[in-house]
Amino acid sequence: MLLETEYSSYPVKRGKVRDIYDLGDRLLLIATDRISAFDWVLPTGIPDKGRVLTQLSRFWFEKLDVPNHLLEMDVTKMGLPEEFDLEALAGRTMLVKKTKVVPIECVVRGYLAGSGWKEYRQNRTVCSIPLPEGLKESEKLPKPLFTPSTKAEEGHDENISFEQMKEIVPAETADTLSEKSLEVYQQGADFARQKGIIIADTKFEWGWAGDQLILIDEVLTCDSSRFWPADAYEPGKGQPSFDKQFVRDYLLQTDWDRSSTPPELPEEIVQKTREKYIEAYEILTDDPFVWK
């Protein structure tokens, strides 16, 4: 379900995969089944993807020891007008506090992967932070790194140094964001490791609710994090993951030029991707994902 309908009663901001409705002092976050790859929203959705990610965020918001923006998950208790299709929104919708969003993606890296691995091969650094010689792809870092990036409305976020971050937000705020992000990552990573999942890296968003910094957006999901199965972990190469890697791999095998409308996804790729999202949810929560 791509959820392309807009509800006219409220202003809406449509992202690649989520729709955000402004209800005045609160926001309605709707996680659709849209999926993006290589900065494009694909024409084929992944059934129940939005519900899996929303329920996983709910799990973490309730488990982590950190203030957050979640107010309500039951759509029948949100006081929404009749034009909202509650059945379609159920399970994929969060009513949250409105905050003054900090304009920084707070990335924490526990392992050497992705853009961090690419930079390390060139400069022996990750986001300009020096690292020891001889590290392998996917290797666990000596300690988790806080590596901020800009928040891009379109295209890629851009990695920045901590010093550059302090040109965007006050130094005290930068220090607090680093400390809190590392703490939350460690909480989540320690719990997930006990369940058999390695959280290689993740990104957090924070916002000001009055004078308090609180965790907002989604948290520790397959879309915001790199999840690896611990029993298959082997440094020195890329790792299998619980995310949209099936989609990326398929697209790389096609003749799509990544500068024009993407192709439809085959049913097999859709189902495999759905299964991976659900598998991660069930491993972490110990609950079956069931949605009628």
C-alpha positions as CSV (number, residue, x, y, z in Angstrom):
1,M,0.0,0.0,0.0
2,L,1.7,3.2,-1.1
3,L,-0.8,5.5,0.6
4,E,-0.9,8.1,-2.0
5,T,-4.0,9.8,-0.7
6,E,-3.6,13.2,1.0
7,Y,-6.0,14.4,3.6
8,S,-6.9,18.0,2.9
9,S,-7.7,19.1,6.5
10,Y,-4.1,19.5,7.5
11,P,-0.8,20.6,5.9
12,V,1.3,17.7,4.8
13,K,4.9,17.1,4.1
14,R,5.5,14.1,1.9
15,G,8.9,12.5,2.2
16,K,10.3,9.6,0.2
17,V,8.7,7.0,2.4
18,R,6.6,8.9,5.0
19,D,3.9,11.5,5.1
20,I,3.8,14.0,8.0
21,Y,0.6,15.9,8.9
22,D,0.8,19.0,11.0
23,L,-2.0,18.9,13.6
24,G,-1.0,22.2,15.3
25,D,0.9,21.2,18.5
26,R,1.3,17.6,17.4
27,L,2.4,15.7,14.3
28,L,1.0,12.6,12.6
29,L,3.7,10.5,11.1
30,I,2.6,7.9,8.6
31,A,5.0,5.3,7.4
32,T,3.9,4.2,4.0
33,D,5.0,1.1,2.1
34,R,7.0,3.1,-0.4
35,I,10.6,2.1,-0.7
36,S,13.5,4.2,-2.0
37,A,16.9,3.2,-3.5
38,F,19.7,5.3,-5.0
39,D,17.7,8.5,-4.1
40,W,14.6,7.4,-6.0
41,V,11.2,6.3,-4.8
42,L,10.5,3.1,-6.5
43,P,7.1,2.5,-8.3
44,T,6.6,-0.8,-6.4
45,G,6.0,-0.8,-2.6
46,I,6.8,-3.5,0.0
47,P,3.6,-4.7,1.7
48,D,3.5,-4.0,5.4
49,K,6.9,-2.3,5.4
50,G,5.5,0.9,7.0
51,R,3.9,-1.2,9.8
52,V,7.0,-3.2,10.5
53,L,9.1,-0.1,10.9
54,T,6.5,1.8,12.9
55,Q,6.1,-1.2,15.3
56,L,9.8,-1.6,15.6
57,S,10.2,2.1,16.5
58,R,7.5,1.7,19.1
59,F,9.4,-1.2,20.6
60,W,12.5,0.8,20.9
61,F,10.8,3.9,22.2
62,E,9.3,1.9,25.0
63,K,12.6,0.0,25.8
64,L,15.2,2.7,25.6
65,D,16.0,4.9,28.5
66,V,15.6,8.2,26.8
67,P,12.8,10.8,26.4
68,N,11.1,10.6,23.1
69,H,8.3,12.2,21.1
70,L,5.8,9.3,20.9
71,L,2.3,10.1,22.3
72,E,-0.1,7.6,20.8
73,M,-0.1,4.6,18.5
74,D,-3.8,3.7,18.5
75,V,-5.4,5.5,15.7
76,T,-8.8,5.3,17.3
77,K,-7.5,7.4,20.2
78,M,-6.0,10.2,18.1
79,G,-9.1,12.2,17.5
80,L,-8.7,12.2,13.7
81,P,-11.5,13.5,11.5
82,E,-13.7,11.1,9.5
83,E,-11.8,11.7,6.3
84,F,-8.9,9.7,7.7
85,D,-9.0,6.0,6.8
86,L,-8.3,4.5,10.2
87,E,-8.0,1.0,8.9
88,A,-5.3,2.0,6.3
89,L,-3.5,4.0,8.9
90,A,-3.6,1.4,11.7
91,G,-0.1,0.1,12.7
92,R,1.8,2.6,10.5
93,T,0.9,5.8,12.3
94,M,2.4,7.6,15.3
95,L,1.0,10.7,17.0
96,V,4.0,12.6,18.3
97,K,5.0,15.8,20.0
98,K,6.0,18.6,17.7
99,T,9.5,19.7,18.4
100,K,12.1,22.1,17.0
101,V,14.1,19.6,15.0
102,V,17.9,19.8,15.3
103,P,19.2,20.1,11.7
104,I,21.7,17.3,12.1
105,E,21.6,13.6,11.3
106,C,23.3,12.0,14.4
107,V,25.0,9.0,12.9
108,V,26.8,6.4,15.2
109,R,29.1,3.8,13.6
110,G,30.1,0.7,15.5
111,Y,31.6,-1.1,12.5
112,L,33.5,-0.1,9.4
113,A,31.0,-0.2,6.6
114,G,29.4,1.8,3.8
115,S,30.7,5.3,3.3
116,G,32.9,4.9,6.3
117,W,34.7,1.9,4.8
118,K,35.1,3.8,1.5
119,E,36.7,6.8,3.2
120,Y,38.9,4.6,5.4
121,R,40.4,2.9,2.4
122,Q,41.4,6.2,1.0
123,N,42.5,8.2,4.0
124,R,42.5,5.9,7.1
125,T,39.8,8.1,8.5
126,V,36.0,8.0,9.0
127,C,34.4,11.5,8.7
128,S,37.9,12.9,9.3
129,I,38.4,10.9,12.5
130,P,41.8,9.0,12.3
131,L,41.7,5.3,12.7
132,P,44.3,2.6,13.2
133,E,46.0,1.0,10.2
134,G,45.0,-2.5,9.0
135,L,41.2,-2.5,9.7
136,K,39.1,-4.7,7.5
137,E,35.8,-4.1,5.9
138,S,32.9,-4.7,8.4
139,E,35.4,-4.9,11.3
140,K,34.2,-3.7,14.7
141,L,35.7,-0.3,15.5
142,P,37.9,0.2,18.6
143,K,34.9,2.3,20.0
144,P,31.7,3.6,18.4
145,L,32.1,6.9,16.5
146,F,29.7,9.8,16.4
147,T,29.8,11.1,12.8
148,P,27.2,13.8,12.1
149,S,25.8,14.7,8.7
150,T,23.7,17.4,7.2
151,K,19.9,16.8,6.8
152,A,19.3,16.9,3.0
153,E,15.7,17.5,1.8
154,E,16.7,15.8,-1.5
155,G,19.6,13.5,-2.4
156,H,22.2,12.4,0.0
157,D,23.0,13.7,3.4
158,E,26.6,15.0,3.6
159,N,29.0,13.9,6.2
160,I,30.5,16.7,8.3
161,S,33.1,16.9,11.0
162,F,32.3,17.6,14.6
163,E,33.8,21.0,14.2
164,Q,31.6,21.8,11.3
165,M,28.6,20.6,13.3
166,K,29.4,23.2,15.9
167,E,29.1,25.9,13.2
168,I,25.5,24.7,12.7
169,V,24.4,24.2,16.3
170,P,25.9,25.6,19.6
171,A,28.9,23.7,20.9
172,E,27.0,22.6,24.1
173,T,24.2,21.2,22.0
174,A,26.7,19.4,19.8
175,D,28.4,17.8,22.8
176,T,25.0,16.7,24.2
177,L,23.9,15.2,20.9
178,S,27.1,13.2,20.6
179,E,26.9,11.9,24.2
180,K,23.2,11.0,23.9
181,S,23.5,9.4,20.5
182,L,26.4,7.2,21.6
183,E,24.5,6.2,24.8
184,V,21.3,5.2,22.9
185,Y,23.3,3.4,20.2
186,Q,25.1,1.4,22.9
187,Q,21.9,0.5,24.7
188,G,20.3,-0.7,21.4
189,A,23.4,-2.5,20.2
190,D,23.9,-4.4,23.4
191,F,20.3,-5.5,23.5
192,A,20.3,-6.5,19.8
193,R,23.5,-8.4,20.1
194,Q,21.9,-10.6,22.7
195,K,19.2,-11.4,20.2
196,G,21.6,-12.3,17.5
197,I,21.6,-9.0,15.5
198,I,24.6,-6.7,15.1
199,I,23.7,-3.0,14.7
200,A,26.6,-1.9,12.6
201,D,25.5,1.7,12.5
202,T,22.5,3.9,12.8
203,K,21.2,7.4,12.6
204,F,19.2,9.3,15.1
205,E,17.2,12.5,15.0
206,W,16.6,14.8,17.9
207,G,14.4,17.8,18.6
208,W,13.8,20.4,21.3
209,A,10.6,20.1,23.3
210,G,11.0,23.3,25.3
211,D,14.4,23.1,26.9
212,Q,14.7,19.3,26.6
213,L,16.3,17.3,23.8
214,I,14.2,14.3,22.9
215,L,14.6,11.5,20.5
216,I,12.3,11.9,17.4
217,D,11.5,10.3,14.1
218,E,12.1,6.5,13.8
219,V,14.6,4.7,15.9
220,L,16.9,1.7,15.3
221,T,14.9,0.3,12.3
222,C,16.0,-1.5,9.2
223,D,15.7,1.8,7.3
224,S,17.7,3.9,9.7
225,S,20.3,1.3,10.7
226,R,22.5,-1.4,9.3
227,F,21.4,-4.7,10.8
228,W,23.6,-7.8,10.4
229,P,22.9,-11.4,11.5
230,A,25.5,-12.1,14.2
231,D,25.7,-15.8,13.3
232,A,26.9,-15.0,9.7
233,Y,29.3,-12.1,10.7
234,E,32.7,-12.4,9.1
235,P,35.0,-9.3,8.9
236,G,36.8,-8.7,5.7
237,K,33.8,-8.5,3.4
238,G,30.3,-7.0,3.1
239,Q,27.7,-8.6,5.3
240,P,24.2,-10.0,4.7
241,S,21.7,-7.6,6.1
242,F,18.1,-7.2,7.2
243,D,17.1,-4.4,4.9
244,K,16.5,-3.5,1.3
245,Q,19.7,-5.1,0.0
246,F,17.6,-7.4,-2.2
247,V,16.2,-4.3,-3.9
248,R,19.6,-2.6,-4.4
249,D,21.2,-5.8,-5.7
250,Y,18.3,-6.4,-8.2
251,L,18.5,-2.8,-9.5
252,L,22.2,-3.0,-10.0
253,Q,21.7,-6.1,-12.2
254,T,19.2,-4.3,-14.5
255,D,20.1,-1.7,-17.2
256,W,18.5,1.1,-15.1
257,D,20.7,4.2,-15.4
258,R,19.7,5.6,-12.0
259,S,18.9,8.9,-13.6
260,S,15.5,8.0,-15.0
261,T,12.3,6.5,-13.7
262,P,13.1,3.2,-11.9
263,P,11.7,-0.1,-13.0
264,E,9.0,-2.1,-11.3
265,L,10.2,-4.7,-8.8
266,P,9.5,-8.4,-9.5
267,E,7.3,-10.2,-7.0
268,E,10.2,-12.3,-5.8
269,I,12.2,-9.3,-4.8
270,V,9.3,-7.7,-3.1
271,Q,8.5,-10.8,-1.0
272,K,12.2,-11.4,0.0
273,T,12.5,-7.8,1.1
274,R,9.3,-8.0,3.1
275,E,10.5,-11.2,4.7
276,K,13.8,-9.6,5.8
277,Y,12.1,-6.7,7.5
278,I,9.7,-9.0,9.3
279,E,12.5,-11.3,10.3
280,A,14.4,-8.5,12.0
281,Y,11.3,-7.3,13.8
282,E,10.5,-10.8,15.1
283,I,14.1,-11.5,16.2
284,L,14.3,-8.3,18.2
285,T,10.9,-8.2,19.8
286,D,10.3,-12.0,20.2
287,D,6.8,-11.3,18.9
288,P,5.3,-12.6,15.6
289,F,4.4,-9.9,13.1
290,V,0.7,-10.4,12.5
291,W,-1.4,-7.8,10.8
292,K,-4.9,-8.3,9.3
